[in-house]
Amino acid sequence: MNIFRAFQVVSVHTYVHTMDMATVFKNSNSSYWKARWINTQGKRVSRSTKTESKREAKKIAEQFEAEERANSKESMNLSAAYGKILQRVIREAEAGRLTLLSTEGYIREIHKIANPDYEEVSLESYWSKWIEEQRDHVTTSTFNGYKQDRDVILEALGVSVMKANITTITTEQIQKALKKAHTPKRKASTVNKALSCLRRVMESAVDAGLATKNPAKKARPLKQDDSENRAPFTPEEVLKMIELKDISDEWKGAILLASTSGMRCGDVTKISRDDIRDDSATFMPEKTARTKKIISIPLSKDFLDWLGDRKGDLFPTLRKQQKSTTSMQFRSIMKRAGVPNRIRGAGGQEYIRSFHSSRHSFTSWLAEAGVSAEIRQSITGHSSSSIHQNYTHFDSARVEAIKKLPSLKTKD
């Protein structure tokens, strides 16, 4: 007997319908009537009706019998549905075409029959739900970053895949999506960041019992050979920017603070007079908001002279606008001041400059002034010395090591 024939023998359920109607009887030791009928397996069964009325007991007995036949019929329908799936499994197995992927598909079919009320969840809907759950636990910029990560992968995977059952997503699909998402306008680091977010989302789905595995875990990140190297500004270039005739007072103060403290753009724009005490700025950087890390940075005399007796938010206009707008305005300031946004270094290496270059400028100037790496690291708030090394440029460190930080005092 082959395996298919054996399956037919064990899976066929014979339903025997009997003409005997349910009856009632009494035991000598009880005042309740009992129901008796022949079940679908041909066995005689009895059950108390818990009533002393024979007429009522008869109705209850008929209900017992009807319920069992209905349940048996439903069971037979389920057995037939499962049987059809198993027959397909056996045919594919005997033909040597049964793969792990197709087996998972059959398991999903069986699960759907067994749980008709179960709602399938797509990667798109679960990712959106996951993002909303993070809202109260991360900064606004991080929250928006999660949405951007989702959109990068959504665009690359395609709507049909993102809207399919989350359990159907494969590592191969994700790997192809990463390559597709990497375009001349989108760096590999941006795509890899989106992959990192996807891994967290899929791991959450596994923990929630919505997926059996995390296919994003095995997807390999892209090689980041297109990352842009940052370069610092010279003191002369910073002076050119803050001495522009049409520069706003806010922008003048923001550039001074960034260049003499190493603070990031988001932290600079959010600083207020209340954060400054004893000539130091004490605040929680956006990048460390998750760990609640607070740092204190001593402020330069140049910035304190600009600060004067100002109160409240120091940069209210910059604080309200989008970071992209702030970046665009800074590029305009650079252009008007004749400060190039791209320069070439030793060996023809090209470097890009932006607002973030002020942070590089600060650490470079400290290094050139002979300030130790440990002190530089404590001031800038870096948690890793390897990260800090990326911000230090020693072009003139040997001859300028003992000099103090350059003054950015304007001609005003």
VMD Tcl script that draws the C-alpha trace (Angstrom):
set ca {
  {0.00 0.00 0.00}
  {1.59 3.32 -1.06}
  {1.59 6.39 1.18}
  {-1.26 8.07 -0.71}
  {-3.51 5.01 -0.36}
  {-2.60 4.74 3.32}
  {-3.59 8.34 3.83}
  {-6.99 7.69 2.21}
  {-7.61 4.77 4.54}
  {-6.80 6.64 7.76}
  {-8.38 9.97 6.80}
  {-11.82 8.83 5.63}
  {-14.34 9.25 8.44}
  {-17.56 7.22 8.04}
  {-20.62 8.89 9.46}
  {-23.30 6.35 10.45}
  {-26.79 7.80 10.64}
  {-29.09 5.72 12.77}
  {-32.87 5.68 12.56}
  {-33.09 5.12 16.32}
  {-34.42 8.23 18.00}
  {-33.21 9.39 21.39}
  {-35.10 7.88 24.31}
  {-35.39 8.66 28.01}
  {-35.27 6.48 31.10}
  {-34.92 6.65 34.88}
  {-32.56 4.95 37.28}
  {-34.04 3.68 40.52}
  {-31.71 5.83 42.57}
  {-32.49 9.19 40.83}
  {-35.60 11.28 40.22}
  {-34.08 12.81 37.06}
  {-34.73 11.42 33.59}
  {-31.71 10.40 31.51}
  {-31.34 10.66 27.75}
  {-30.06 7.74 25.65}
  {-29.09 7.69 21.98}
  {-26.65 6.07 19.54}
  {-23.71 8.37 18.73}
  {-21.99 8.74 15.35}
  {-19.51 5.99 16.22}
  {-22.38 3.55 16.77}
  {-22.04 3.52 20.56}
  {-24.90 3.93 22.99}
  {-24.45 6.94 25.29}
  {-26.44 8.27 28.23}
  {-26.63 11.71 29.79}
  {-28.75 13.22 32.56}
  {-31.37 15.77 31.47}
  {-31.56 17.13 35.03}
  {-35.34 17.35 34.88}
  {-38.12 15.32 36.50}
  {-40.54 16.02 33.63}
  {-40.61 13.21 31.07}
  {-41.93 15.49 28.31}
  {-39.18 18.04 28.95}
  {-36.60 15.25 29.20}
  {-37.64 13.96 25.75}
  {-37.04 17.38 24.17}
  {-33.66 17.69 25.86}
  {-32.66 14.20 24.68}
  {-33.46 15.12 21.08}
  {-31.36 18.28 21.45}
  {-28.42 16.24 22.75}
  {-28.60 13.97 19.74}
  {-28.99 16.85 17.26}
  {-26.00 18.70 18.72}
  {-23.75 15.68 18.42}
  {-24.74 15.10 14.79}
  {-24.09 18.78 13.96}
  {-20.68 18.67 15.64}
  {-19.86 15.45 13.83}
  {-20.79 16.97 10.48}
  {-18.62 20.01 11.16}
  {-15.78 17.74 12.18}
  {-16.18 15.76 8.96}
  {-16.04 18.96 6.89}
  {-12.85 20.03 8.69}
  {-11.34 16.58 8.22}
  {-12.11 16.73 4.50}
  {-10.49 20.19 4.23}
  {-7.38 19.03 6.07}
  {-7.37 15.87 3.96}
  {-7.25 17.82 0.70}
  {-4.24 19.79 1.92}
  {-2.45 16.62 3.07}
  {-3.13 14.96 -0.28}
  {-1.38 17.86 -2.03}
  {1.52 17.59 0.42}
  {1.87 13.86 -0.29}
  {1.75 14.34 -4.07}
  {4.49 16.98 -3.93}
  {6.57 14.87 -1.54}
  {6.35 11.78 -3.77}
  {7.25 13.90 -6.81}
  {10.25 15.38 -4.97}
  {8.89 18.93 -5.23}
  {8.13 19.57 -1.54}
  {10.29 22.45 -0.30}
  {10.51 24.20 3.06}
  {8.84 27.26 1.51}
  {5.87 25.29 0.13}
  {5.58 23.38 3.43}
  {5.28 26.67 5.31}
  {2.55 27.65 2.86}
  {0.59 24.48 3.60}
  {0.97 25.07 7.34}
  {-0.50 28.55 6.89}
  {-3.48 27.03 5.03}
  {-4.08 24.56 7.86}
  {-3.79 27.33 10.45}
  {-6.32 29.45 8.56}
  {-8.86 26.59 8.50}
  {-8.35 25.88 12.19}
  {-8.58 29.58 13.09}
  {-11.13 31.17 10.74}
  {-11.31 34.37 12.82}
  {-7.54 34.91 12.71}
  {-6.59 38.12 10.88}
  {-3.46 38.03 8.76}
  {-1.06 40.91 9.43}
  {0.99 42.54 6.70}
  {4.50 43.89 7.11}
  {3.27 47.39 6.24}
  {0.49 47.44 8.85}
  {2.62 45.88 11.59}
  {5.55 48.20 10.91}
  {3.22 51.22 11.13}
  {1.78 49.90 14.39}
  {5.28 49.29 15.76}
  {6.29 52.86 14.93}
  {3.27 54.27 16.77}
  {4.19 52.19 19.83}
  {7.59 53.92 19.90}
  {6.14 57.45 19.89}
  {6.23 57.94 23.68}
  {9.67 56.36 24.08}
  {11.86 58.16 21.52}
  {12.60 61.69 20.39}
  {10.66 63.27 17.53}
  {13.64 62.99 15.20}
  {14.04 59.28 15.98}
  {10.31 58.72 15.51}
  {10.41 60.43 12.11}
  {13.51 58.41 11.27}
  {11.58 55.18 11.84}
  {8.93 56.35 9.37}
  {11.60 57.18 6.81}
  {13.14 53.72 7.29}
  {9.76 52.10 6.65}
  {9.22 54.15 3.49}
  {12.67 53.22 2.13}
  {11.94 49.50 2.47}
  {8.29 49.85 1.39}
  {9.28 51.50 -1.86}
  {11.94 48.88 -2.60}
  {9.94 45.78 -1.64}
  {6.84 46.92 -3.48}
  {3.25 47.28 -2.32}
  {2.27 43.66 -3.04}
  {5.02 42.27 -0.80}
  {4.50 44.82 1.98}
  {0.75 44.10 2.05}
  {1.21 40.31 2.01}
  {1.20 38.22 5.18}
  {4.20 39.17 7.30}
  {5.18 35.49 7.54}
  {5.72 35.28 3.77}
  {8.56 37.82 3.60}
  {11.85 36.13 2.67}
  {15.51 37.03 3.13}
  {15.95 36.96 -0.64}
  {13.22 39.57 -1.10}
  {14.80 41.80 1.52}
  {18.28 41.44 -0.01}
  {16.96 42.45 -3.44}
  {15.11 45.38 -1.88}
  {18.30 46.68 -0.25}
  {20.08 46.77 -3.61}
  {17.08 48.47 -5.23}
  {16.86 51.07 -2.46}
  {20.51 52.02 -2.95}
  {20.40 54.78 -5.56}
  {22.69 57.67 -6.52}
  {20.56 59.89 -4.28}
  {20.39 57.44 -1.35}
  {23.56 56.32 0.42}
  {24.24 52.77 1.54}
  {24.32 53.93 5.16}
  {20.73 55.17 4.82}
  {19.60 51.80 3.43}
  {21.48 49.91 6.16}
  {19.78 52.06 8.79}
  {16.41 51.04 7.32}
  {17.49 47.38 7.43}
  {18.38 47.75 11.11}
  {14.89 49.08 11.80}
  {13.31 46.23 9.81}
  {15.24 43.70 11.89}
  {13.77 45.18 15.08}
  {10.27 45.17 13.61}
  {10.48 41.54 12.49}
  {11.95 40.47 15.84}
  {8.99 42.15 17.52}
  {6.62 40.23 15.20}
  {8.31 36.96 16.18}
  {7.92 37.82 19.88}
  {4.24 38.60 19.27}
  {3.70 35.20 17.62}
  {2.88 36.76 14.23}
  {5.96 35.31 12.52}
  {8.02 32.19 13.07}
  {11.37 33.69 12.06}
  {13.14 36.95 11.33}
  {14.21 36.93 7.64}
  {15.83 40.37 7.99}
  {18.39 38.98 10.43}
  {20.18 37.06 7.67}
  {20.04 39.91 5.14}
  {23.53 41.34 4.64}
  {24.02 45.12 4.95}
  {25.31 46.98 1.92}
  {28.96 47.92 1.67}
  {29.24 51.55 2.74}
  {31.86 52.75 0.28}
  {29.78 55.75 -0.74}
  {29.72 57.43 2.68}
  {30.78 61.06 2.57}
  {33.78 62.19 4.59}
  {33.27 65.32 6.65}
  {35.84 68.09 6.92}
  {36.13 70.93 9.47}
  {36.03 74.64 8.81}
  {39.01 76.87 9.44}
  {38.61 79.70 11.95}
  {38.84 82.15 9.05}
  {35.93 80.46 7.27}
  {33.76 80.60 10.39}
  {34.56 84.31 10.77}
  {33.55 84.90 7.16}
  {30.14 83.38 7.86}
  {29.35 85.18 11.11}
  {30.57 88.53 9.68}
  {28.18 88.46 6.73}
  {26.30 91.76 6.59}
  {22.89 90.16 6.10}
  {23.27 87.29 8.57}
  {20.61 87.20 11.28}
  {21.55 87.53 14.93}
  {20.19 84.02 15.58}
  {22.36 82.48 12.89}
  {25.41 84.36 14.15}
  {24.89 82.96 17.65}
  {24.10 79.46 16.39}
  {27.31 79.26 14.33}
  {29.35 80.62 17.24}
  {27.86 78.08 19.66}
  {28.27 75.11 17.31}
  {31.87 75.99 16.43}
  {33.00 76.59 20.02}
  {31.07 73.80 21.78}
  {30.79 70.94 19.27}
  {27.01 70.75 19.82}
  {24.89 69.15 17.11}
  {22.41 71.18 15.09}
  {19.31 69.87 16.91}
  {20.87 70.58 20.31}
  {22.01 74.07 19.32}
  {18.57 75.17 18.13}
  {16.86 73.89 21.29}
  {19.18 75.51 23.82}
  {17.68 78.14 26.14}
  {19.03 80.59 28.68}
  {17.83 78.29 31.46}
  {20.27 75.61 30.24}
  {23.25 77.90 30.81}
  {24.72 78.28 34.29}
  {28.22 79.10 35.46}
  {29.31 79.68 31.84}
  {28.40 76.07 30.87}
  {25.52 74.56 28.90}
  {23.95 71.54 30.57}
  {21.48 69.54 28.48}
  {20.40 66.12 27.24}
  {21.61 65.62 23.64}
  {19.02 64.38 21.15}
  {21.24 61.46 20.26}
  {21.36 60.23 23.87}
  {17.74 60.97 24.83}
  {17.03 57.25 24.96}
  {19.70 56.66 27.61}
  {18.87 59.92 29.43}
  {22.53 60.95 29.33}
  {23.16 64.57 30.32}
  {26.34 66.43 29.42}
  {27.77 69.78 30.40}
  {29.89 71.82 27.98}
  {31.96 74.88 28.98}
  {31.15 77.85 26.74}
  {33.68 80.09 25.02}
  {34.07 83.79 25.78}
  {33.10 84.59 22.19}
  {29.71 82.92 22.63}
  {29.17 84.31 26.14}
  {29.78 87.81 24.75}
  {27.05 87.17 22.16}
  {24.77 85.72 24.85}
  {24.83 88.83 26.99}
  {21.60 89.18 28.94}
  {19.39 87.26 26.49}
  {16.54 85.27 28.06}
  {14.36 82.30 27.06}
  {14.95 80.33 23.83}
  {18.13 81.58 22.23}
  {17.19 80.50 18.70}
  {13.35 80.53 18.56}
  {13.10 80.80 14.77}
  {15.57 77.99 14.08}
  {13.93 75.83 16.74}
  {10.53 75.93 15.04}
  {11.66 75.03 11.53}
  {12.51 71.65 10.02}
  {16.15 70.49 10.13}
  {16.15 70.31 6.35}
  {15.27 74.00 6.22}
  {18.03 74.83 8.70}
  {20.55 72.85 6.63}
  {19.47 74.62 3.44}
  {19.82 78.04 5.09}
  {23.30 77.16 6.37}
  {24.40 76.09 2.88}
  {23.20 79.47 1.63}
  {25.27 81.23 4.33}
  {28.33 79.21 3.29}
  {27.82 80.14 -0.35}
  {27.40 83.86 0.36}
  {30.53 83.80 2.56}
  {32.55 82.06 -0.15}
  {33.05 78.93 1.97}
  {33.06 75.84 -0.32}
  {30.85 72.94 0.69}
  {33.29 70.45 -0.88}
  {37.06 70.45 -0.61}
  {39.85 68.07 -1.59}
  {42.35 66.78 0.92}
  {45.52 64.74 0.75}
  {45.54 62.16 -2.02}
  {42.64 63.86 -3.78}
  {40.10 62.66 -1.20}
  {36.94 64.73 -1.41}
  {35.32 66.04 1.78}
  {31.88 67.54 2.26}
  {31.04 70.37 4.66}
  {27.76 71.25 6.32}
  {26.48 72.51 9.67}
  {27.75 69.27 11.24}
  {31.27 70.27 10.15}
  {31.20 72.79 13.01}
  {31.39 69.81 15.37}
  {34.40 68.49 13.46}
  {35.94 71.96 13.60}
  {35.60 72.09 17.36}
  {37.27 68.71 18.01}
  {40.00 69.47 15.48}
  {40.77 72.83 17.04}
  {40.96 71.22 20.48}
  {43.32 68.55 19.18}
  {45.51 71.15 17.49}
  {45.62 73.06 20.78}
  {47.04 69.99 22.50}
  {43.93 69.02 24.45}
  {44.01 65.31 25.31}
  {41.66 62.85 23.62}
  {40.03 62.00 26.95}
  {39.11 65.66 27.61}
  {37.93 66.17 24.03}
  {35.77 63.09 24.32}
  {34.23 64.19 27.60}
  {33.38 67.63 26.19}
  {31.81 66.42 22.95}
  {29.90 63.64 24.69}
  {31.17 60.77 22.54}
  {30.81 57.41 24.24}
  {33.31 55.63 22.01}
  {36.91 56.60 21.34}
  {36.69 54.97 17.90}
  {33.79 57.27 17.03}
  {35.72 60.27 18.34}
  {38.65 59.52 16.03}
  {36.42 60.18 13.02}
  {35.99 63.78 14.19}
  {39.68 64.67 14.69}
  {41.73 66.07 11.81}
  {45.46 66.56 12.41}
  {46.42 68.54 9.26}
  {48.38 71.12 11.25}
  {48.44 69.46 14.67}
  {52.20 69.07 14.82}
  {53.00 72.79 14.49}
  {49.87 74.15 16.11}
  {49.56 71.71 19.04}
  {50.35 74.21 21.73}
  {48.15 77.00 20.45}
  {44.91 77.77 22.17}
  {41.59 77.59 20.46}
  {41.29 80.37 17.91}
  {39.22 83.40 18.80}
  {36.11 83.99 16.76}
  {35.72 87.55 17.92}
  {33.99 89.59 15.23}
  {34.89 93.08 14.14}
  {31.64 94.49 15.66}
}
mol new
graphics top color blue
foreach p $ca { graphics top sphere $p radius 0.5 }
foreach p [lrange $ca 0 end-1] q [lrange $ca 1 end] { graphics top cylinder $p $q radius 0.2 }
display resetview
